[in-house]
Amino acid sequence: MNELNKMSFPLNSTETMPVLFLGHGSPMNAIEENEFVAGFRYIGKEIPHPNAILCISAHWETRGTWFIILE
């Protein structure tokens, strides 16, 4: 069993989840209140709660795979 399978094994299966691409756009989205931030909040309230989120970035370098269980 590969490392990612070992990490995710204890998670329960969930219903089929929507797939979202959320580009960060302007760095100001992290500190301003604007239409994009409002849209992110709306989506967060409307979609089912996932067990895990896959985040892929071309702007980050690290060793290994990180796995965080959402509660």
Steps between C-alpha positions, in 0.01 A plus 500: 500500500653835404543783752196704390273195525635428848423856614148509358400146601328605828271748322139407435372522145287803420243573235634617166632850556513793258839582354603862532793691360564800720778712359631743758494793258626815666681464833266775620222236512660383825449837672223684317126450500397469135278299264749211482524465877120515526479226234747280691292539818179416315648184346631393841149516644328329207712193424511188721778481761789295358724259692806634319603768251761456231708813449750520216727798452777576257632761743599284794791269558512245780624152569243224508124494502293667770163371605267689732168356621223759521275490803 
